[in-house]
Amino acid sequence: MPSDKLDVPSQRYPPKKMRVSVLRKNVRFNPDSSRVVARYFMNEESRTQKMISRIMVLDQKQTAIALEHTLREFASRHRNISKIFLKHCANVRGVIEGMAIDYADLSEERKMLIGSYCTSEYSIESAAFFNPSIVEDLDQLYLERGEKRVIISFRATGEGHISSIVFRRGVLDKNNDLQVMKAGDHIDMAEVSHKKLYDKKRFIRKLKEMEIPDKYSLSIMQNLPEKFEYYSLKEEVNKVLHDQTISNDRRKALEEVTWLVDSFYDVKFKYDSDISERVLFPISDSESRGIEDARFVRFTDDDNTEKIYATYTAYNGHTILPKLLSTENFYTFRVMPLHGSGAQNKNLALFPKKIKGKYAMLARIDGVNNYLMYSDRPTVWNNPVMIQEPRFPWEYVQIGNCGSPLWTEEGWLVITHGVGPMRRYCLGASLLDLDDPSKEIGRLDEPLLSPREDEREGYVPNVVYSCGSIIHNNSLILPYAVSDYSSTYGVVHLPELLEAIKQSN
């Protein structure tokens, strides 16, 4: 009698490979609504004039009493709040003088009181504390064997979903446990200075990359010298913007010219501020809706000098602008927009050193695939070449980097993110050739890290995401965000991870 059973080979499918183990650490960075900054606030000019008029009615004693009440309530919440009030009063000096008031005759108390009405508190991390990036601190003195001092950056999001960059310092011990230093009591807003001179030809090229029509920009640029100052351009643009008859398209284009020049600036924090008190808050118009997903890297140049770079996305509500910041001490930062055909979209990540004499960058210029670019300068990026595309179901929507590549003897280790069904974000890992990163040595066919059941709920559900990792004690230290709300970190044994990647192909 014929048998009804199928003859199934005993090895029809290859044996299931073991998943790479990730040790999740019991550390959680949560939003803290008590972390506030005192930022400038102004209503429309007519309302500000009426407010100033009411203050001007007060005599000197009434002014002093009103100011004293305000200082009593808020001085303990901010460092040098009186200086902030004076600065914010100076911001409305034009309005005051337009009311036929002699600004120089105002007492310091009245100026501070006016400034207090032009100030509001903003909770920088009330909504989310996520998308962390970790780098080795440039200071590694006075540590025990197996310890490493680190700086972790976070994307802090508050009211209106406006994002800024904040920091925490900690020490990883020999067991890869993280001791986080206590956060400071105040937030320090940086002093800002804009770049002095701009190159006209490079500026025009960037306007073309931003697709601003020549007919809107040339009328402004033709009046400027080959090397022009920040305020010269602002003055030329403002002359045209004051014309109420210009079209909305031209007004929008000219506003974008303005926020491009605003994108070049330096910031400096006070030396008596703790790193946890320093916040890179949106400053230029190009960042008015947030500074997003900074990818920090400790960069070593060919002469062994070191600098910290970070790439991030500036967003003004309708346009994104990739930008680069650099620092040598986390007190002073230089901020610059990125240029070139490859400086598009999000997800740019700089390699930690040059490859064959050139800077190297990963990018996701089309929103779907991973690209590689080389450059002689860290701010100009052209000729992107696609090196990775979605291959597995958990990354079919898109694949991108989760921070700068990490050097290992086996190759460049790249932590990736993949987006799959239900827009579920998972983390993966790839290995690229050291001399030619366009060659993929291997890629995990399953996620390295997926949202666990207790990690699925948050501002954006079903997401794990990272903006940068390091290697310590032969382990991958992987900080990651939990559903765009909070952050934690995991540890992966490096030899196990590298072996799994090499066997995946």
ROSE-549449 format. One line per 5 residues: number of its first residue (from 1); their letters; for each residue z negated, y, x negated of C-alpha. Coordinates in steps of 0.02 Angstrom, whole numbers, plus 50000, padded with zeros to 5 digits. Example, Ala and Ser with C-alpha at 12.3 -4.5 7.8 and 13.67 -1.06 7.14 Angstrom:
1) AS) 49610:49775:49385 | 49643:49947:49316
//
This chain:
1) MPSDK) 50000:50000:50000 | 50042:50172:49931 | 49891:50279:49894 | 49864:50445:49984 | 49772:50516:49833
6) LDVPS) 49857:50640:49718 | 49866:50598:49536 | 49775:50752:49466 | 49772:50766:49277 | 49596:50777:49207
11) QRYPP) 49642:50935:49107 | 49753:51025:49232 | 49670:51193:49191 | 49606:51250:49021 | 49418:51245:49004
16) KKMRV) 49330:51400:49066 | 49286:51518:48924 | 49109:51583:48913 | 49085:51763:48964 | 49024:51880:48829
21) SVLRK) 48840:51913:48862 | 48780:52091:48888 | 48594:52126:48875 | 48556:52266:48996 | 48410:52371:48935
26) NVRFN) 48275:52431:49053 | 48307:52616:49023 | 48371:52730:49159 | 48423:52911:49145 | 48409:52987:49319
31) PDSSR) 48454:53159:49387 | 48312:53284:49379 | 48324:53429:49501 | 48190:53526:49406 | 48311:53561:49262
36) VVARY) 48373:53734:49308 | 48469:53876:49227 | 48467:54060:49276 | 48649:54106:49299 | 48739:54265:49346
41) FMNEE) 48773:54288:49531 | 48866:54429:49617 | 48920:54456:49797 | 49075:54556:49839 | 49066:54733:49771
46) SRTQK) 49023:54818:49936 | 48870:54708:49962 | 48816:54734:49782 | 48828:54923:49805 | 48717:54915:49959
51) MISRI) 48591:54808:49867 | 48585:54929:49720 | 48565:55076:49840 | 48410:54995:49915 | 48335:54968:49742
56) MVLDQ) 48371:55148:49694 | 48263:55208:49841 | 48108:55129:49763 | 47999:55242:49657 | 47947:55186:49484
61) KQTAI) 47782:55109:49542 | 47867:55010:49681 | 47998:54954:49557 | 47865:54892:49435 | 47772:54798:49573
66) ALEHT) 47931:54713:49637 | 47978:54663:49460 | 47804:54598:49422 | 47809:54484:49576 | 47978:54413:49520
71) LREFA) 47921:54384:49340 | 47762:54300:49401 | 47866:54176:49502 | 48003:54139:49376 | 47949:54182:49197
76) SRHRN) 47872:54010:49168 | 48034:53924:49222 | 48149:54010:49096 | 48144:54064:48916 | 48147:54255:48904
81) ISKIF) 48193:54287:49085 | 48180:54476:49060 | 48323:54470:48934 | 48427:54373:49060 | 48393:54505:49193
86) LKHCA) 48447:54645:49077 | 48606:54551:49032 | 48650:54522:49214 | 48617:54704:49256 | 48739:54753:49119
91) NVRGV) 48869:54643:49205 | 48867:54762:49355 | 48861:54922:49253 | 49035:54967:49314 | 48978:54952:49494
96) IEGMA) 48823:55058:49459 | 48921:55196:49372 | 49051:55190:49511 | 48909:55244:49627 | 48886:55404:49522
101) IDYAD) 48726:55336:49445 | 48694:55370:49261 | 48663:55197:49189 | 48578:55267:49034 | 48448:55356:49142
106) LSEER) 48390:55195:49226 | 48221:55131:49166 | 48213:54959:49087 | 48107:54899:49234 | 48238:54955:49361
111) KMLIG) 48377:54874:49259 | 48280:54711:49255 | 48249:54720:49442 | 48434:54749:49477 | 48474:54604:49360
116) SYCTS) 48353:54490:49452 | 48453:54518:49612 | 48609:54467:49515 | 48531:54304:49458 | 48512:54135:49541
121) EYSIE) 48440:53969:49485 | 48560:53823:49470 | 48499:53644:49455 | 48619:53573:49326 | 48586:53388:49359
126) SAAFF) 48524:53379:49538 | 48670:53272:49597 | 48711:53156:49452 | 48674:53116:49269 | 48814:53004:49212
131) NPSIV) 48962:52959:49098 | 48862:52953:48935 | 48930:52959:48758 | 48827:52913:48604 | 48848:52963:48421
136) EDLDQ) 48745:52942:48264 | 48644:53098:48227 | 48698:53184:48066 | 48513:53179:48017 | 48453:53003:47973
141) LYLER) 48299:53050:47868 | 48124:52978:47888 | 48171:52820:47982 | 48110:52643:47960 | 48223:52498:47912
146) GEKRV) 48338:52452:48056 | 48317:52619:48146 | 48452:52744:48187 | 48435:52918:48260 | 48562:52952:48397
151) IISFR) 48619:53092:48511 | 48676:53049:48687 | 48780:53168:48791 | 48791:53160:48980 | 48895:53237:49116
156) ATGEG) 48766:53326:49222 | 48820:53375:49397 | 48734:53495:49515 | 48769:53592:49674 | 48953:53604:49717
161) HISSI) 48992:53459:49601 | 49002:53576:49451 | 48981:53477:49290 | 48912:53526:49120 | 48869:53436:48958
166) VFRRG) 48687:53402:48915 | 48604:53305:48774 | 48459:53191:48734 | 48400:53132:48562 | 48327:52961:48529
171) VLDKN) 48295:52825:48400 | 48363:52648:48410 | 48246:52523:48326 | 48283:52358:48241 | 48283:52270:48411
176) NDLQV) 48407:52397:48483 | 48272:52469:48595 | 48293:52655:48624 | 48148:52777:48613 | 48203:52939:48696
181) MKAGD) 48125:53101:48638 | 48035:53205:48771 | 48149:53334:48852 | 48109:53518:48825 | 48038:53629:48961
186) HIDMA) 48177:53761:48970 | 48366:53766:48973 | 48448:53875:48840 | 48611:53960:48889 | 48721:53989:48738
191) EVSHK) 48784:54155:48673 | 48973:54160:48693 | 49102:54244:48583 | 49290:54234:48608 | 49420:54202:48476
196) KLYDK) 49474:54364:48393 | 49662:54339:48369 | 49794:54231:48454 | 49964:54176:48393 | 50095:54235:48518
201) KRFIR) 50221:54094:48488 | 50091:53956:48506 | 50021:54040:48661 | 50193:54047:48743 | 50221:53863:48704
206) KLKEM) 50059:53818:48792 | 50110:53920:48943 | 50271:53817:48951 | 50170:53655:48941 | 50068:53718:49088
211) EIPDK) 50233:53747:49181 | 50201:53932:49208 | 50374:54007:49244 | 50444:54124:49111 | 50478:54259:49241
216) YSLSI) 50291:54275:49270 | 50227:54266:49091 | 50360:54354:48987 | 50329:54524:49065 | 50151:54513:48998
221) MQNLP) 50188:54434:48830 | 50329:54553:48782 | 50206:54697:48768 | 50093:54604:48646 | 50109:54593:48455
226) EKFEY) 50136:54428:48363 | 49947:54420:48334 | 49853:54489:48484 | 49671:54509:48531 | 49581:54431:48678
231) YSLKE) 49547:54596:48765 | 49727:54655:48741 | 49794:54511:48843 | 49658:54527:48975 | 49701:54711:48994
236) EVNKV) 49888:54678:49014 | 49858:54542:49144 | 49731:54645:49241 | 49855:54789:49253 | 49972:54677:49351
241) LHDQT) 49837:54588:49452 | 49778:54756:49519 | 49947:54776:49603 | 49915:54717:49781 | 50102:54694:49814
246) ISNDR) 50132:54551:49691 | 50168:54379:49764 | 50036:54243:49775 | 50139:54133:49657 | 50143:54268:49524
251) RKALE) 49958:54308:49548 | 49913:54124:49525 | 50023:54111:49369 | 49946:54266:49291 | 49771:54204:49329
256) EVTWL) 49815:54045:49235 | 49872:54150:49087 | 49701:54232:49090 | 49603:54071:49097 | 49705:53999:48955
261) VDSFY) 49650:54140:48839 | 49473:54120:48905 | 49480:53939:48848 | 49460:53985:48664 | 49279:54026:48626
266) DVKFK) 49127:53992:48517 | 48952:53960:48582 | 48788:53973:48488 | 48616:53912:48539 | 48450:53977:48476
271) YDSDI) 48373:53882:48331 | 48207:53869:48422 | 48286:53767:48562 | 48272:53578:48572 | 48436:53484:48590
276) SERVL) 48383:53430:48765 | 48372:53615:48812 | 48551:53655:48760 | 48679:53646:48899 | 48866:53674:48882
281) FPISD) 48891:53753:49052 | 49065:53804:49116 | 49106:53971:49037 | 49292:54005:49049 | 49394:54014:49209
286) SESRG) 49481:53853:49157 | 49313:53764:49175 | 49253:53852:49332 | 49239:53688:49428 | 49168:53587:49285
291) IEDAR) 49168:53513:49111 | 49204:53328:49133 | 49182:53167:49033 | 49154:53225:48854 | 49195:53090:48726
296) FVRFT) 49096:53127:48567 | 49139:53053:48398 | 49066:53073:48223 | 49223:53109:48122 | 49238:53076:47934
301) DDDNT) 49379:53168:47846 | 49473:53107:47692 | 49356:53206:47579 | 49204:53121:47662 | 49149:53280:47750
306) EKIYA) 49084:53247:47925 | 49097:53340:48089 | 49062:53300:48271 | 49212:53316:48387 | 49223:53292:48573
311) TYTAY) 49369:53291:48693 | 49339:53337:48874 | 49427:53391:49033 | 49412:53569:49096 | 49442:53587:49283
316) NGHTI) 49461:53747:49383 | 49485:53672:49556 | 49673:53645:49548 | 49722:53623:49364 | 49650:53517:49225
321) LPKLL) 49656:53567:49042 | 49613:53445:48900 | 49501:53530:48773 | 49421:53497:48605 | 49251:53554:48543
326) STENF) 49180:53536:48369 | 49009:53558:48292 | 48919:53523:48129 | 48741:53545:48193 | 48738:53545:48385
331) YTFRV) 48684:53728:48378 | 48857:53807:48364 | 49013:53740:48450 | 49194:53793:48440 | 49296:53761:48598
336) MPLHG) 49486:53752:48598 | 49621:53693:48720 | 49732:53550:48663 | 49919:53580:48647 | 50076:53473:48652
341) SGAQN) 50168:53353:48765 | 50030:53224:48741 | 49889:53343:48787 | 49904:53301:48971 | 49794:53223:49104
346) KNLAL) 49623:53150:49061 | 49551:53015:48947 | 49589:53082:48773 | 49484:53003:48635 | 49494:53044:48449
351) FPKKI) 49484:52908:48315 | 49333:52930:48198 | 49444:52952:48044 | 49624:52982:47997 | 49749:52840:47990
356) KGKYA) 49873:52854:47847 | 49832:53038:47826 | 49849:53087:48010 | 49730:53116:48153 | 49747:52984:48289
361) MLARI) 49710:52996:48474 | 49707:52881:48625 | 49763:52954:48791 | 49810:52908:48970 | 49942:53040:49000
366) DGVNN) 50020:52957:49152 | 49855:52911:49234 | 49891:52723:49221 | 49922:52664:49042 | 49846:52686:48869
371) YLMYS) 49943:52788:48741 | 49927:52821:48554 | 49970:52984:48465 | 49964:53049:48286 | 49950:53228:48225
376) DRPTV) 49926:53335:48071 | 49806:53445:48171 | 49668:53396:48291 | 49726:53520:48423 | 49913:53481:48435
381) WNNPV) 49972:53314:48508 | 50151:53258:48539 | 50255:53100:48550 | 50134:52984:48641 | 50178:52798:48632
386) MIQEP) 50117:52676:48765 | 50016:52534:48686 | 49927:52456:48836 | 49962:52433:49020 | 49864:52345:49157
391) RFPWE) 49877:52157:49134 | 49736:52077:49234 | 49691:52094:49419 | 49530:52190:49385 | 49632:52329:49299
396) YVQIG) 49793:52330:49401 | 49768:52511:49460 | 49743:52585:49286 | 49677:52555:49112 | 49599:52687:49002
401) NCGSP) 49482:52709:48855 | 49294:52728:48871 | 49272:52831:48714 | 49331:52839:48535 | 49381:52677:48447
406) LWTEE) 49250:52595:48336 | 49294:52535:48162 | 49256:52351:48124 | 49320:52239:47986 | 49420:52144:48117
411) GWLVI) 49505:52297:48190 | 49478:52450:48299 | 49363:52402:48442 | 49410:52497:48600 | 49300:52490:48754
416) THGVG) 49414:52512:48904 | 49392:52540:49088 | 49496:52455:49221 | 49513:52496:49404 | 49543:52355:49527
421) PMRRY) 49528:52316:49713 | 49422:52438:49815 | 49434:52556:49664 | 49302:52453:49575 | 49279:52512:49395
426) CLGAS) 49239:52382:49262 | 49227:52393:49072 | 49335:52288:48957 | 49364:52274:48770 | 49517:52269:48658
431) LLDLD) 49547:52253:48472 | 49684:52354:48386 | 49755:52335:48210 | 49667:52446:48082 | 49826:52507:47997
436) DPSKE) 49935:52511:48152 | 49832:52534:48312 | 49989:52517:48417 | 49970:52329:48385 | 49848:52245:48502
441) IGRLD) 49758:52099:48419 | 49674:52044:48579 | 49602:52098:48745 | 49468:52019:48853 | 49546:51942:49008
446) EPLLS) 49385:51967:49106 | 49275:52122:49117 | 49143:52143:48984 | 49035:52234:49110 | 49051:52242:49300
451) PREDE) 48943:52334:49428 | 48796:52221:49464 | 48726:52213:49641 | 48590:52338:49598 | 48719:52453:49515
456) REGYV) 48843:52468:49658 | 48763:52612:49754 | 48782:52794:49701 | 48884:52952:49718 | 49041:52846:49691
461) PNVVY) 49002:52663:49731 | 49057:52512:49628 | 49079:52601:49462 | 49022:52570:49284 | 49093:52692:49157
466) SCGSI) 49062:52750:48980 | 49124:52891:48868 | 49074:52822:48699 | 48981:52683:48606 | 48919:52648:48430
471) IHNNS) 48883:52495:48322 | 48704:52468:48263 | 48620:52313:48188 | 48780:52212:48209 | 48778:52251:48395
476) LILPY) 48880:52358:48512 | 48768:52490:48591 | 48854:52528:48756 | 48786:52671:48863 | 48862:52674:49036
481) AVSDY) 48851:52764:49202 | 48795:52678:49361 | 48906:52725:49508 | 48923:52907:49454 | 48738:52938:49483
486) SSTYG) 48628:52884:49338 | 48648:52806:49165 | 48580:52662:49062 | 48640:52556:48915 | 48679:52378:48865
491) VVHLP) 48685:52283:48700 | 48820:52159:48649 | 48813:52046:48496 | 48963:52108:48396 | 49021:51943:48316
496) ELLEA) 49020:51860:48488 | 49122:52001:48563 | 49251:52007:48422 | 49274:51819:48425 | 49300:51820:48613
501) IKQSN) 49431:51957:48599 | 49526:51868:48461 | 49528:51706:48562 | 49587:51793:48720 | 49770:51800:48669
//
